Amino acid sequence: MTQPNEQTATPLANDLFCVRRAVVADAPRLPAVERSAARAFLNVPGLEWLADSPVQPVQRIGELIEGGNAWVAASGRGDILGFLVAERRGDGLHIWEVSVMQAQQGQGIGRQLIAAAVCAAREQRLTRVTLTTFSDVPWNRPFYERLGFVCQPERESAAWLRRIVEQERAQGLTQRCIMALAIGR
């Protein structure tokens, strides 16, 4: 597997994209990607409001990038097509956000971003990658399941993961689940 700090080129329609480590200078460009990705929720009854909801602040994105576990997918022209920001938590890597521009979804960008995070977790000798997602949105839980993630019972999850789900529910995000991918050292 390619090392996460190397750029990997993958065909995308008539262009190429590469996955590379994010740098702080990328942070101001990432909210637009998150907003675009959220437009997909316009077609999900009851979740349409997410298309216009606030995105992560640039400062928070910058902090996650500085932590060293963030990647962007960039086109050959330098356009940011997607990103993933994560944070080390104990012996695991927790993914806070994976977003791909709506027009580029379904092209393998999210899969490549997840692969970079998993590779980095292995290099850091971590045992798992975690995230929270919608259990009933077709491109959420099923997407991660295809990549090997499994839903974790809340009651058996770490307290900090349960708190994340509680905070998400307080923000109106229902039907959330905790997912984990066990990785070998």
C-alpha positions in Angstrom: 0.0 0.0 0.0 1.2 3.5 -0.7 2.5 5.5 2.3 0.0 8.2 3.4 2.4 11.0 2.9 3.0 10.1 -0.7 0.7 11.3 -3.5 -1.3 8.6 -5.2 -2.9 9.3 -8.6 -6.2 7.7 -9.4 -8.2 8.2 -12.6 -11.2 10.5 -12.2 -13.3 10.9 -15.4 -11.0 13.0 -17.6 -8.8 14.1 -14.8 -6.6 12.6 -12.1 -6.8 13.1 -8.4 -4.1 12.5 -5.8 -4.5 11.8 -2.1 -1.9 13.7 0.0 -1.5 14.8 3.5 -3.4 18.0 4.2 -1.5 21.2 5.1 -2.8 24.1 7.2 -3.0 26.2 4.0 -5.7 23.8 2.8 -8.0 24.5 5.8 -9.8 27.5 4.4 -10.8 25.5 1.3 -12.3 22.6 3.1 -15.6 24.1 4.4 -16.7 24.5 0.7 -16.1 20.8 0.2 -18.1 19.9 3.3 -21.0 22.2 2.2 -21.0 20.6 -1.3 -21.0 17.1 0.2 -23.9 18.1 2.5 -26.1 18.9 -0.5 -26.6 15.2 -1.0 -28.9 15.3 2.1 -31.4 17.4 0.1 -32.7 14.0 -1.1 -33.0 12.4 2.3 -36.4 13.0 3.9 -36.1 14.5 7.3 -32.4 15.4 6.8 -32.7 18.1 4.2 -31.8 20.7 6.8 -28.2 19.3 6.9 -27.6 20.8 3.4 -27.7 24.3 5.0 -26.3 23.4 8.5 -23.0 24.9 9.8 -19.8 23.1 8.8 -16.6 22.7 10.9 -14.9 25.9 11.6 -11.6 26.5 9.7 -9.8 26.8 13.0 -10.9 23.3 14.1 -10.0 21.9 10.7 -6.6 23.6 11.0 -6.1 22.0 14.5 -6.9 18.6 13.1 -4.5 19.1 10.2 -1.7 20.1 12.6 -2.3 16.9 14.4 -1.0 15.1 11.4 -4.0 12.9 10.5 -5.7 14.7 7.7 -5.7 14.2 4.0 -7.1 15.8 0.9 -7.9 14.5 -2.6 -6.8 17.1 -5.1 -7.4 17.2 -8.9 -4.5 17.5 -11.3 -5.4 21.2 -11.5 -5.1 21.5 -7.7 -8.8 21.7 -6.9 -9.7 20.0 -3.6 -12.2 17.3 -4.3 -12.5 15.7 -0.9 -10.9 15.5 2.5 -10.7 13.5 5.7 -9.7 14.8 9.1 -9.1 12.5 12.0 -7.6 12.5 15.5 -5.6 9.9 17.5 -7.7 8.8 20.5 -5.9 6.2 22.8 -4.9 3.2 20.7 -7.2 4.3 17.8 -7.7 6.9 15.1 -11.1 8.6 15.1 -12.4 10.0 11.8 -14.2 13.3 12.4 -15.2 14.1 8.9 -15.0 12.6 5.4 -16.4 14.9 2.7 -16.3 14.7 -1.1 -17.6 17.4 -3.5 -21.1 16.3 -4.5 -20.3 16.3 -8.2 -17.3 13.9 -7.5 -19.1 11.4 -5.2 -19.1 7.8 -6.3 -15.7 8.1 -8.0 -13.6 6.4 -5.3 -12.3 9.5 -3.6 -13.8 8.7 -0.2 -12.5 5.1 -0.4 -9.0 6.4 -1.1 -9.2 8.9 1.8 -10.2 6.2 4.2 -7.4 4.0 2.9 -4.9 6.7 3.7 -6.2 7.0 7.2 -6.1 3.2 7.8 -2.6 3.1 6.4 -1.5 5.9 8.8 -3.2 4.1 11.7 -1.2 1.0 10.9 2.0 3.0 10.7 1.2 4.5 14.1 0.7 0.9 15.4 -2.9 1.7 16.4 -5.5 -1.1 16.7 -8.6 0.5 15.2 -10.2 3.3 13.2 -13.5 4.7 14.5 -16.2 7.0 13.3 -19.8 7.9 13.8 -22.3 8.0 10.9 -26.0 7.6 10.0 -27.2 4.1 10.3 -30.0 4.5 7.8 -28.5 6.7 5.0 -27.6 4.6 2.0 -24.2 6.1 1.4 -23.1 6.1 5.1 -23.2 2.9 7.1 -23.3 0.6 4.0 -20.3 2.4 2.5 -18.2 1.9 5.6 -19.4 -1.7 5.9 -18.0 -2.4 2.4 -14.7 -1.1 3.7 -14.7 -3.5 6.6 -16.1 -1.2 9.4 -18.7 -2.8 11.7 -21.3 -1.1 13.9 -20.4 -1.2 17.6 -23.0 -1.4 20.4 -23.0 1.9 22.2 -23.0 0.4 25.6 -19.7 -1.5 24.7 -18.0 1.6 23.2 -15.6 3.9 24.9 -17.2 6.7 27.0 -15.7 9.4 24.7 -17.4 7.8 21.6 -20.8 7.6 23.5 -20.4 11.3 24.3 -19.9 12.1 20.6 -23.1 10.3 19.7 -25.0 12.0 22.5 -23.8 15.4 21.3 -24.8 14.5 17.7 -28.2 13.5 18.9 -28.5 16.8 20.8 -27.9 18.6 17.5 -30.7 16.7 15.8 -28.7 13.9 14.2 -30.7 10.8 14.9 -30.1 7.3 13.8 -26.4 7.5 14.5 -24.1 4.6 15.0 -20.5 4.0 16.1 -18.4 2.1 13.6 -15.0 0.6 14.0 -12.4 -1.1 11.8 -10.0 -3.4 13.6 -6.5 -3.2 12.1 -3.5 -5.4 12.7 -0.4 -3.9 14.0 
